[in-house]
Amino acid sequence: MNDEEREILQVASVIGHKVDISLLSMLLEVSKIKILKTLQRVEQDLQIIYSTEKGYQFEHPMLREMLYREIPTILRQEYHLMIAEELAK
């Protein structure tokens, strides 16, 4: 997994088991198309996430938790704040 894929998956892990692509795009300030292409590549190559009708979700909760815990606490808190602000709109 390259750095770009890891970052996308880590931020996706903050969102939760089911990944909201629009929210992920906003958090990373990256286009939805780029995120979708990256997630498609990760799905094909690593099989740690899979696509659904509504987006993507993690293959296993423990994998999501591992990626989540790799994020420094202060950064993780900032992502949570940004998610809360976006959902409150």
N, CA and C atoms as a LAMMPS dump frame, in Angstrom:
ITEM: TIMESTEP
0
ITEM: NUMBER OF ATOMS
267
ITEM: BOX BOUNDS ff ff ff
-5.0000000000000000e+02 5.0000000000000000e+02
-5.0000000000000000e+02 5.0000000000000000e+02
-5.0000000000000000e+02 5.0000000000000000e+02
ITEM: ATOMS id mol type element x y z
1 1 1 N 0.855 -1.167 0
2 1 2 C 0 0 0
3 1 3 C 0.906 1.238 0
4 2 1 N 0.659 2.141 -0.93
5 2 2 C 1.479 3.353 -0.977
6 2 3 C 0.945 4.403 0.008
7 3 1 N 1.666 5.512 0.142
8 3 2 C 1.298 6.54 1.122
9 3 3 C -0.073 7.148 0.839
10 4 1 N -0.37 7.392 -0.431
11 4 2 C -1.664 7.971 -0.803
12 4 3 C -2.808 7.026 -0.418
13 5 1 N -2.662 5.772 -0.727
14 5 2 C -3.693 4.784 -0.381
15 5 3 C -3.867 4.693 1.132
16 6 1 N -2.749 4.678 1.846
17 6 2 C -2.808 4.587 3.313
18 6 3 C -3.532 5.798 3.9
19 7 1 N -3.211 6.992 3.408
20 7 2 C -3.864 8.198 3.933
21 7 3 C -5.371 8.153 3.677
22 8 1 N -5.767 7.78 2.484
23 8 2 C -7.196 7.7 2.167
24 8 3 C -7.882 6.681 3.061
25 9 1 N -7.264 5.537 3.249
26 9 2 C -7.861 4.503 4.101
27 9 3 C -7.882 4.917 5.567
28 10 1 N -6.851 5.609 6.018
29 10 2 C -6.843 6.064 7.407
30 10 3 C -7.972 7.059 7.662
31 11 1 N -8.114 8.033 6.782
32 11 2 C -9.183 9.017 6.97
33 11 3 C -10.542 8.344 6.817
34 12 1 N -10.649 7.399 5.905
35 12 2 C -11.895 6.633 5.767
36 12 3 C -12.214 5.897 7.06
37 13 1 N -11.189 5.436 7.757
38 13 2 C -11.415 4.708 9.01
39 13 3 C -12.009 5.601 10.087
40 14 1 N -11.739 6.898 10.022
41 14 2 C -12.335 7.836 10.978
42 14 3 C -13.826 7.983 10.69
43 15 1 N -14.187 7.947 9.427
44 15 2 C -15.6 8.062 9.044
45 15 3 C -16.385 6.871 9.567
46 16 1 N -15.813 5.684 9.475
47 16 2 C -16.49 4.497 9.989
48 16 3 C -16.38 3.316 9.048
49 17 1 N -17.114 2.256 9.382
50 17 2 C -17.074 1.017 8.597
51 17 3 C -17.537 1.261 7.165
52 18 1 N -18.617 2.034 7.023
53 18 2 C -19.116 2.411 5.7
54 18 3 C -18.575 3.795 5.381
55 19 1 N -17.965 3.936 4.222
56 19 2 C -17.248 5.158 3.871
57 19 3 C -18.108 6.061 2.995
58 20 1 N -18.342 7.272 3.46
59 20 2 C -19.053 8.3 2.701
60 20 3 C -18.018 8.998 1.81
61 21 1 N -18.095 8.774 0.517
62 21 2 C -17.095 9.29 -0.422
63 21 3 C -17.089 10.817 -0.445
64 22 1 N -18.247 11.444 -0.386
65 22 2 C -18.311 12.913 -0.385
66 22 3 C -17.62 13.486 0.842
67 23 1 N -17.868 12.883 1.976
68 23 2 C -17.244 13.326 3.22
69 23 3 C -15.731 13.097 3.168
70 24 1 N -15.317 11.973 2.66
71 24 2 C -13.892 11.662 2.526
72 24 3 C -13.214 12.666 1.596
73 25 1 N -13.872 13.005 0.515
74 25 2 C -13.352 13.983 -0.433
75 25 3 C -13.171 15.343 0.237
76 26 1 N -14.149 15.746 1.031
77 26 2 C -14.077 17.022 1.732
78 26 3 C -12.931 17.026 2.749
79 27 1 N -12.803 15.965 3.517
80 27 2 C -11.762 15.895 4.546
81 27 3 C -10.356 15.952 3.953
82 28 1 N -10.167 15.281 2.841
83 28 2 C -8.842 15.199 2.22
84 28 3 C -8.575 16.3 1.2
85 29 1 N -9.629 17.055 0.86
86 29 2 C -9.525 18.075 -0.183
87 29 3 C -8.986 17.468 -1.477
88 30 1 N -9.583 16.328 -1.827
89 30 2 C -9.223 15.573 -3.029
90 30 3 C -10.518 15.277 -3.778
91 31 1 N -10.467 15.255 -5.098
92 31 2 C -11.68 15.008 -5.878
93 31 3 C -12.253 13.615 -5.61
94 32 1 N -13.563 13.525 -5.747
95 32 2 C -14.233 12.23 -5.57
96 32 3 C -13.704 11.205 -6.568
97 33 1 N -13.456 11.643 -7.795
98 33 2 C -12.961 10.739 -8.839
99 33 3 C -11.622 10.132 -8.432
100 34 1 N -10.715 10.956 -7.929
101 34 2 C -9.403 10.446 -7.507
102 34 3 C -9.562 9.449 -6.364
103 35 1 N -10.435 9.758 -5.413
104 35 2 C -10.669 8.847 -4.289
105 35 3 C -11.277 7.545 -4.784
106 36 1 N -12.266 7.63 -5.657
107 36 2 C -12.906 6.42 -6.177
108 36 3 C -11.916 5.548 -6.947
109 37 1 N -11.062 6.171 -7.742
110 37 2 C -10.051 5.404 -8.479
111 37 3 C -9.077 4.723 -7.524
112 38 1 N -8.678 5.443 -6.491
113 38 2 C -7.754 4.865 -5.511
114 38 3 C -8.408 3.713 -4.773
115 39 1 N -9.652 3.899 -4.334
116 39 2 C -10.35 2.836 -3.61
117 39 3 C -10.592 1.622 -4.501
118 40 1 N -10.864 1.862 -5.776
119 40 2 C -11.045 0.745 -6.704
120 40 3 C -9.745 -0.054 -6.832
121 41 1 N -8.634 0.664 -6.924
122 41 2 C -7.325 0.003 -7.018
123 41 3 C -7.026 -0.795 -5.746
124 42 1 N -7.325 -0.208 -4.591
125 42 2 C -7.105 -0.897 -3.311
126 42 3 C -7.986 -2.137 -3.224
127 43 1 N -9.229 -2.004 -3.665
128 43 2 C -10.143 -3.154 -3.646
129 43 3 C -9.59 -4.29 -4.503
130 44 1 N -9.119 -3.972 -5.688
131 44 2 C -8.61 -5 -6.599
132 44 3 C -7.294 -5.606 -6.123
133 45 1 N -6.39 -4.754 -5.65
134 45 2 C -5.041 -5.219 -5.303
135 45 3 C -4.932 -5.808 -3.903
136 46 1 N -5.593 -5.189 -2.943
137 46 2 C -5.401 -5.569 -1.547
138 46 3 C -6.599 -6.27 -0.921
139 47 1 N -7.762 -6.069 -1.501
140 47 2 C -8.994 -6.713 -1.022
141 47 3 C -9.251 -6.464 0.469
142 48 1 N -8.999 -5.22 0.908
143 48 2 C -9.273 -4.873 2.303
144 48 3 C -10.513 -4.001 2.446
145 49 1 N -11.017 -3.531 1.312
146 49 2 C -12.294 -2.831 1.268
147 49 3 C -13.064 -3.403 0.095
148 50 1 N -14.36 -3.143 0.068
149 50 2 C -15.145 -3.591 -1.078
150 50 3 C -16.231 -2.579 -1.381
151 51 1 N -16.63 -2.553 -2.647
152 51 2 C -17.632 -1.593 -3.085
153 51 3 C -19.029 -2.139 -2.839
154 52 1 N -19.929 -1.21 -2.564
155 52 2 C -21.344 -1.511 -2.401
156 52 3 C -22.112 -0.546 -3.295
157 53 1 N -23.415 -0.648 -3.295
158 53 2 C -24.22 0.276 -4.094
159 53 3 C -24.057 1.719 -3.629
160 54 1 N -23.723 1.911 -2.364
161 54 2 C -23.63 3.257 -1.797
162 54 3 C -22.196 3.734 -1.594
163 55 1 N -21.217 2.969 -2.011
164 55 2 C -19.833 3.391 -1.84
165 55 3 C -18.93 2.228 -1.495
166 56 1 N -18.149 2.413 -0.453
167 56 2 C -17.198 1.387 -0.02
168 56 3 C -17.34 1.133 1.467
169 57 1 N -16.922 -0.057 1.867
170 57 2 C -16.817 -0.339 3.287
171 57 3 C -15.647 -1.274 3.527
172 58 1 N -15.187 -1.26 4.767
173 58 2 C -14.039 -2.084 5.124
174 58 3 C -14.434 -3.55 5.183
175 59 1 N -13.513 -4.389 4.767
176 59 2 C -13.735 -5.835 4.764
177 59 3 C -13.894 -6.368 6.184
178 60 1 N -13.126 -5.819 7.116
179 60 2 C -13.16 -6.337 8.483
180 60 3 C -13.005 -5.186 9.482
181 61 1 N -13.791 -5.172 10.564
182 61 2 C -13.703 -4.093 11.562
183 61 3 C -12.311 -3.946 12.183
184 62 1 N -11.6 -5.047 12.357
185 62 2 C -10.267 -4.976 12.965
186 62 3 C -9.283 -4.225 12.059
187 63 1 N -9.435 -4.368 10.761
188 63 2 C -8.587 -3.654 9.82
189 63 3 C -8.85 -2.155 9.913
190 64 1 N -10.114 -1.785 9.96
191 64 2 C -10.469 -0.372 10.106
192 64 3 C -9.879 0.186 11.396
193 65 1 N -9.991 -0.57 12.463
194 65 2 C -9.472 -0.138 13.762
195 65 3 C -7.949 0.037 13.723
196 66 1 N -7.251 -0.855 13.054
197 66 2 C -5.796 -0.754 12.937
198 66 3 C -5.397 0.53 12.204
199 67 1 N -6.057 0.799 11.085
200 67 2 C -5.777 2.017 10.331
201 67 3 C -6.105 3.252 11.159
202 68 1 N -7.202 3.204 11.894
203 68 2 C -7.641 4.313 12.743
204 68 3 C -6.588 4.628 13.799
205 69 1 N -6.052 3.603 14.422
206 69 2 C -5.077 3.791 15.511
207 69 3 C -3.709 4.265 15.014
208 70 1 N -3.455 4.139 13.724
209 70 2 C -2.2 4.643 13.153
210 70 3 C -2.173 6.165 13.064
211 71 1 N -3.331 6.796 13.099
212 71 2 C -3.423 8.251 12.959
213 71 3 C -3.046 8.899 14.293
214 72 1 N -2.152 9.887 14.282
215 72 2 C -1.831 10.582 15.533
216 72 3 C -3.105 11.152 16.18
217 73 1 N -3.178 11.09 17.496
218 73 2 C -4.382 11.474 18.235
219 73 3 C -4.869 12.872 17.882
220 74 1 N -3.99 13.846 17.845
221 74 2 C -4.41 15.22 17.582
222 74 3 C -5.012 15.358 16.182
223 75 1 N -4.465 14.644 15.22
224 75 2 C -5 14.67 13.858
225 75 3 C -6.343 13.951 13.801
226 76 1 N -6.442 12.84 14.487
227 76 2 C -7.7 12.083 14.546
228 76 3 C -8.803 12.954 15.142
229 77 1 N -8.484 13.7 16.195
230 77 2 C -9.462 14.588 16.818
231 77 3 C -9.92 15.665 15.845
232 78 1 N -8.994 16.188 15.063
233 78 2 C -9.347 17.213 14.077
234 78 3 C -10.274 16.641 13.007
235 79 1 N -9.993 15.431 12.554
236 79 2 C -10.884 14.792 11.582
237 79 3 C -12.278 14.605 12.169
238 80 1 N -12.356 14.178 13.419
239 80 2 C -13.661 14.005 14.059
240 80 3 C -14.412 15.333 14.135
241 81 1 N -13.705 16.404 14.464
242 81 2 C -14.323 17.727 14.529
243 81 3 C -14.841 18.144 13.159
244 82 1 N -14.034 17.942 12.123
245 82 2 C -14.453 18.296 10.767
246 82 3 C -15.671 17.483 10.332
247 83 1 N -15.695 16.208 10.679
248 83 2 C -16.84 15.353 10.341
249 83 3 C -18.087 15.85 11.052
250 84 1 N -17.964 16.155 12.34
251 84 2 C -19.112 16.638 13.111
252 84 3 C -19.65 17.941 12.53
253 85 1 N -18.756 18.854 12.175
254 85 2 C -19.182 20.127 11.587
255 85 3 C -19.889 19.911 10.256
256 86 1 N -19.367 19.02 9.439
257 86 2 C -19.98 18.75 8.128
258 86 3 C -21.349 18.102 8.289
259 87 1 N -21.474 17.171 9.212
260 87 2 C -22.753 16.486 9.42
261 87 3 C -23.798 17.404 10.044
262 88 1 N -23.342 18.444 10.761
263 88 2 C -24.268 19.379 11.402
264 88 3 C -24.876 20.361 10.401
265 89 1 N -24.3 20.457 9.216
266 89 2 C -24.81 21.399 8.199
267 89 3 C -26.163 20.986 7.687
